[in-house]
Amino acid sequence: MDFEEELAVKAAWHYFLEKKTQQQISELFGISRMRVIKLLNRAEQTGIIKFTIREDNVRRMKLEKQLIEAYGLTDSFVIPTPEGAPVAEINDAIAEAAAMYLGSRIKNGEFINVGYGDTTGKILNNLAKNVENPISCISLTGGVSIYLPNARSNVFNARLFLIPAPLLVSSKEMVDAIIEEPPVKEILRMVSLASFTIIGVGGMNDEATILKSGIFSKNDFLYLKMQGAVGDVLCHFFDARGNMLLTPLEERLVSTPPEVLKSLSNVTGVAAGKDKREAIKGALALGYMDILITNEDTARWLIEHC
């Protein structure tokens, strides 16, 4: 080992293990800080030091990259899947992960759009409890209650701009009248100003929020399944190939139209679980999502079935 290599070993030891600064090492060795930087670079290039990332983290990072490439996304975030975890626990985990992801990216004063669903409601609650500055949230659908703070929340640091209307009304004429109301028109205009849009993906099972909330009946769901529906985004239903289904129910929705959703930036889909796999794949086929936040098992299935 030559003298320079020995110095590189010592510099690496002090810097990485003893957590000394480059300036402290410079003073300790009696050499310039620039030479310390060169010694640390040499330690890395010659293999004196090696960096490793935990295997489980590497696995998830690979899944994220594969999802981006397979589905034309700009980003993805994959969380660990606890073995045997119930659906509710997985949904809570991805809601917390989504809140962390968005919280680190939303700047003070920016707006976010929030879609209808149990998971998006949990994301909103997590965000509003954890951010330092108030966030401004715009609802993408009618159905006010899903957007309201959880009664157990002590802190809800958010300004809500909600469409003051039900999600499903009696007729197309009623929808047309609602969206012409000045307060509703004002909120709809705000949608395009948001820096991020959060949407969930609804499945076609008995646990679907829209079914449990009583907005759609079991007969409605049966009808949609017969039409080939595998899931919904903002209560707009689609088939396995990502084709929107034009049904009589569609024209009675107070919800942001699919073409508007497609025009928005940073559309972030948040969904996971066995019962939603086909729905998530169909939603990705729609081409509306820029970012997907999901769990490990779902990500692996999506890649295998791309």
N, C-alpha and C positions, 0 to 999 in steps of 0.2 A: 504494500500500500504506500503510495507516494504521499508527500507532505500535504498537497492540495486535497487529495482524497480524504486524508485523516482530518483535515480542517472541515471538510464538507460533512463528514460523519458527526463531528462535534457540534457544528452549527445546527445540523438537523436535530440532534439530541436536545440541545438547549431550546430550539424554536418550537418543535412539535411536542416534546414530552415535558419539558420544564416550563413551557409557555412564556419564555422570554421574548421580548420584542427584538426586532432587527437592530435597533439602536443599542439596546443593552448588550447584545452579542458583539456588536462592533466595538463597544467600549471594553468588554471583557477580553476580546482577542487583540485589541489594539490595532484594528484594521478599519477601513472605511465601510460605511453602510452599503455602498454599491457592491463592494467585494463580498459582503455577507449575502446579498441577494444572488450573486453569481454562484456562490458556494451552495445555496439552497437549491438553485436550479440544477446544478451539477448532481446534487444528491438525488433529485427526482429523475433526471435523465439517465443516470447510470444504474438505477435500481437500488441505491443505498436505502431509500425509503420507498415504500409501496402503499398505495391507498386502496382500501377495499370497502365495498358497500355491502351491507347485510344482504344475504341471499333473497330473503322475502321482499326486500325493497327493490332489488334488481328485477325480480320476477314481475312485480307490479309496474315498474317503469317500462319494461318490455311490452307488457299488455297495453299500456297507454299509447306507446308508439305504434303498435299494431292496429289499435282502434283508429287512431288518427289516419293512418295510411289506408286502412280498409274502407272507411266510411267518409273520407274526405273532410275530416274535422280540422279545426284549428288547434284544439287542445282537448285533453281528456284527463280525468282524475279518477284513479281506481283505488278503492279502500280495501283493507283486508276483510276476509269473510270468516267470521267465527264459526267453527265447525258446529253444525247442528243448531245454529241460532234461529229463533223464530222470526217470522216475517216482520213483526212489529219492531223487533230489535234491529234488524237490518235497515228498515226504513228510518228509524231514529238515528242510526249511525250515518247513513248517507245524507240525512238532513243536516246533521252537525258538520259533516265534511263539506257540504255545499256552502254552509254559512261561513265556514273558515275560508274556503276558496274565494268566495265573493267578497268577504270582509277585507281580505288582503289586497283586493283589486279595485274596489269602489273608492273613489276619491270623495273628499268632503264636498257636498253640494250637488253631487250627481244623483240622477234619478234611476230607479230600477223598476222594470215591469214585473209583475207577479201573476202567474196563471192560477187557475182553479185546481184545488186538490189538497188532500191531506198532507202529502209530503211537502208541497210548497208552503202550506200554512205553517208547518214545523220549521222550515227554513227561515221564514219571516220572523217567527218568534225567537229563534236562535240568534239571528242577525241583530234584531232590535234589542236583545238583552246584552250583547257583547260588544257592539261598536261604541266608540267614544263619542262620536258626533251623530246627531239624528240622521237617519236615512229617510229618503223620500220614496215612497212606493206607490205605483200606479196599478190598479187592478185591470186585468185584461178581459174580465168577464163580469157579468152580473153575479148575484149570489153573495151578498155582503158578509154573511156570518163567517164564511171560511177564512176571510182576511182579517178578522178581528183578533186582538191579542188573546192568548191563552189566559184563562182566569187565574191560573196559578203563577203567572209572571208578575214579579214585583217591579220590574223595570221594563218599559216598552218604549225604546228610544227611536220612534219612527213617526213620520207624518204620512198618513194614509190618504190617498186620493181614490175614492171608491166610486164605481158606477152605481148609482142609487136605483137599482132595479133587480128583479129576480133573474136567475140564469135562464130559466125556461118559462116562456109566457104562452098565452092561449092561441096566438095567431101571428102570422107574418105582419099583418097590419099593425098589431100592437108593438112588435119589434121596431118597425119603421117609425112609429110615433115616438117611442122611447129615445131612439138615437138622434132624434131631431130636437129633443129637449136641450136647452142651453147648458145646464150643468153637465149633462152627459157628453155633449159635443166638445166641451172644454176638456174633459178628461181624455176623450178619444184623441184629441189633438196633442195631448201631452205624451202619448205613447211613443211617438217618433223621437222624442227628446232623450229617452232613457239610454244609459250607457250599457246596461245589461238587461236581459230578459230571462226570467226563470220560469221554466215550464216543467210540469210533471207529465208522466205518461200513464194513462188509465188502462187497466186491463179489463178483460171481459169475464170477471168472476164475481162471486157474491160479496167480495170484500171491496169492490169498486166504490169509491167515495160517492160518486153520482147516484149509485144505487142505494147505498146505505143511508144517504141523506134524504131519500124519498123523492128526489127531483125526477128521476126516471123510474118507471115501474119495471117489474120483472118481465112483463109482456113487451115493454119497449126494448129491453135487452135481448129478449128472444128474437124479436123482429130484426134487430141490428145484426145479431149473429147469423140469422138466415140470409142477410144481405152480404155476409162475408166479413163482418167487422172483427178485427183482432184487438183493437184498442182505440184510444182517443187522445187528442191533444187539444186542450181548451174546449173539450166536449165536442169537437169535430171528429167524427169517426172515420176510420180508414181500414183498408184491407191489408193482407200480408205483403202485397207488392207496393204499398205506399200510395194507393189511389184513394182519394177522398170519396166518401159515400154521400150521394145527394139524396137524402130522404126527407119526408115531411117534417121530421123532428128538427132537421138542420135549419130550416127557415124560421123556426120558433125560438132560436137561441139568441140571447143577448151576449155575444162573445166576439172577440177580435177575429175578423175574417182570416183564413189561412194565407191569402195573398199579402196581407199586411204583416203577419208574423214572418213570412219569408223575407220581407224587406228590412227587417230589424237587424241590428248588429249584436254580436255576442249572445246569441240565443243559447241558453244553457239548459240542457235537458237533465233532469235528475230522476233516476228510477233504477230499481234493482229487483231481483227475486225471480224464482222459477216461473211463477204465475204471470210474469210480465215479459218474459223473454221474446215471445212472438210480437208483442205490442211494441217493445223497444226497437226491435229490428224493423218493423213496419214504419215506426216513427222516423227512424234514421233514413229509410228509403224515401220519405217525403222530401228530404233535403233542407229542412228548416233549421236543424240544429248546427251550431258551430262548435259547441262544447258538450261533452257527455260526462256526467259524474255518476258512477255506478260502483258495484262491488266486483270482487275478483272472479267469482263464479260466473256472474252474468257476462263480464267482459270476455272471459274465455269462451263461453258459448257463442257469443256474437261473432267472435273471430273465426271459430270453427264453422259457423253457418253463414258466413258472408257470401 
